Amino acid sequence: MPVTIEDLERAIRAAFPVSHLDIEDQSSGCGSSYAILLVSEAFEGKTTLARHRLINQALKQEISQLHAFSQKSFTPAQYAAHQAKSG
């Protein structure tokens, strides 16, 4: 059974306090490739690698069923700066 956006969102919201979350199905709807952008206070003081490990651990079951998974993770302050640059 393919992984859905709802499956990913449920798992992410259960594991992290979410300030902002974007989930994009990059597989034209077949559920085999997703990209996420997650903004959470839980990432304060953590390196990018540590953040990715936390996300990978929280989504271990879902990721094991995917062909591709990419992620971006920000603290709320980093995301505000990122948005200001993207303008």
C-alpha atoms as a printed R data frame, in Angstrom:
   type eleno elety resid chain resno      x      y      z
1  ATOM     1    CA   MET     A     1  0.000  0.000  0.000
2  ATOM     2    CA   PRO     A     2  1.529  3.360 -0.998
3  ATOM     3    CA   VAL     A     3  2.447  5.949  1.593
4  ATOM     4    CA   THR     A     4  0.109  8.955  1.542
5  ATOM     5    CA   ILE     A     5  0.660 12.581  2.444
6  ATOM     6    CA   GLU     A     6 -1.698 11.988  5.371
7  ATOM     7    CA   ASP     A     7  0.468  9.086  6.617
8  ATOM     8    CA   LEU     A     8  3.561 11.288  6.584
9  ATOM     9    CA   GLU     A     9  1.797 14.240  8.174
10 ATOM    10    CA   ARG     A    10  0.363 12.087 10.972
11 ATOM    11    CA   ALA     A    11  3.782 10.590 11.786
12 ATOM    12    CA   ILE     A    12  5.543 13.973 11.667
13 ATOM    13    CA   ARG     A    13  2.970 15.717 13.867
14 ATOM    14    CA   ALA     A    14  3.152 12.865 16.379
15 ATOM    15    CA   ALA     A    15  6.950 13.189 16.637
16 ATOM    16    CA   PHE     A    16  7.581 16.948 16.445
17 ATOM    17    CA   PRO     A    17  6.034 20.248 17.515
18 ATOM    18    CA   VAL     A    18  5.305 21.600 14.017
19 ATOM    19    CA   SER     A    19  5.443 25.319 13.220
20 ATOM    20    CA   HIS     A    20  5.155 24.764  9.459
21 ATOM    21    CA   LEU     A    21  4.992 21.671  7.275
22 ATOM    22    CA   ASP     A    22  4.975 21.228  3.507
23 ATOM    23    CA   ILE     A    23  4.754 17.747  2.013
24 ATOM    24    CA   GLU     A    24  5.048 17.347 -1.740
25 ATOM    25    CA   ASP     A    25  4.309 14.136 -3.615
26 ATOM    26    CA   GLN     A    26  6.962 14.172 -6.345
27 ATOM    27    CA   SER     A    27  5.795 10.918 -7.897
28 ATOM    28    CA   SER     A    28  2.712 12.215 -9.750
29 ATOM    29    CA   GLY     A    29  0.388 10.750 -7.160
30 ATOM    30    CA   CYS     A    30  1.695  7.192 -6.892
31 ATOM    31    CA   GLY     A    31  3.145  7.768 -3.390
32 ATOM    32    CA   SER     A    32  6.707  6.612 -3.998
33 ATOM    33    CA   SER     A    33  8.615  9.906 -3.764
34 ATOM    34    CA   TYR     A    34  8.120 12.745 -1.299
35 ATOM    35    CA   ALA     A    35  9.855 15.962 -0.331
36 ATOM    36    CA   ILE     A    36  9.143 17.622  3.001
37 ATOM    37    CA   LEU     A    37  9.922 20.975  4.527
38 ATOM    38    CA   LEU     A    38  9.572 20.886  8.308
39 ATOM    39    CA   VAL     A    39  9.892 23.830 10.680
40 ATOM    40    CA   SER     A    40 10.081 22.909 14.347
41 ATOM    41    CA   GLU     A    41 11.352 24.251 17.646
42 ATOM    42    CA   ALA     A    42 12.737 20.740 18.218
43 ATOM    43    CA   PHE     A    43 15.589 21.598 15.828
44 ATOM    44    CA   GLU     A    44 17.008 24.425 17.963
45 ATOM    45    CA   GLY     A    45 20.719 23.835 18.558
46 ATOM    46    CA   LYS     A    46 20.892 20.777 16.300
47 ATOM    47    CA   THR     A    47 23.012 20.347 13.184
48 ATOM    48    CA   THR     A    48 21.407 19.575  9.831
49 ATOM    49    CA   LEU     A    49 22.617 15.980 10.102
50 ATOM    50    CA   ALA     A    50 21.115 15.581 13.579
51 ATOM    51    CA   ARG     A    51 17.796 17.002 12.343
52 ATOM    52    CA   HIS     A    52 17.727 14.634  9.379
53 ATOM    53    CA   ARG     A    53 18.474 11.693 11.640
54 ATOM    54    CA   LEU     A    54 15.578 12.662 13.925
55 ATOM    55    CA   ILE     A    55 13.208 12.893 10.948
56 ATOM    56    CA   ASN     A    56 14.476  9.636  9.443
57 ATOM    57    CA   GLN     A    57 13.964  7.860 12.769
58 ATOM    58    CA   ALA     A    58 10.457  9.257 13.207
59 ATOM    59    CA   LEU     A    59  9.511  8.232  9.654
60 ATOM    60    CA   LYS     A    60 11.458  4.974  9.508
61 ATOM    61    CA   GLN     A    61  8.451  2.826  8.632
62 ATOM    62    CA   GLU     A    62  7.162  5.240  5.970
63 ATOM    63    CA   ILE     A    63 10.571  5.896  4.384
64 ATOM    64    CA   SER     A    64 11.222  2.158  4.045
65 ATOM    65    CA   GLN     A    65  8.287  2.008  1.614
66 ATOM    66    CA   LEU     A    66  9.428  4.960 -0.543
67 ATOM    67    CA   HIS     A    67 11.604  5.128 -3.619
68 ATOM    68    CA   ALA     A    68 12.856  8.641 -2.790
69 ATOM    69    CA   PHE     A    69 12.603 10.986  0.181
70 ATOM    70    CA   SER     A    70 14.118 14.436  0.577
71 ATOM    71    CA   GLN     A    71 13.867 16.794  3.490
72 ATOM    72    CA   LYS     A    72 14.588 20.339  4.545
73 ATOM    73    CA   SER     A    73 14.449 21.242  8.202
74 ATOM    74    CA   PHE     A    74 14.501 24.657  9.822
75 ATOM    75    CA   THR     A    75 14.042 26.274 13.202
76 ATOM    76    CA   PRO     A    76 11.306 28.935 13.183
77 ATOM    77    CA   ALA     A    77 13.938 31.717 13.064
78 ATOM    78    CA   GLN     A    78 15.826 30.045 10.206
79 ATOM    79    CA   TYR     A    79 12.589 29.597  8.269
80 ATOM    80    CA   ALA     A    80 11.673 33.269  8.716
81 ATOM    81    CA   ALA     A    81 15.119 34.231  7.355
82 ATOM    82    CA   HIS     A    82 14.726 31.725  4.490
83 ATOM    83    CA   GLN     A    83 11.348 33.215  3.564
84 ATOM    84    CA   ALA     A    84 12.724 36.747  3.703
85 ATOM    85    CA   LYS     A    85 15.476 35.759  1.230
86 ATOM    86    CA   SER     A    86 13.035 33.950 -1.055
87 ATOM    87    CA   GLY     A    87 10.829 36.990 -0.834
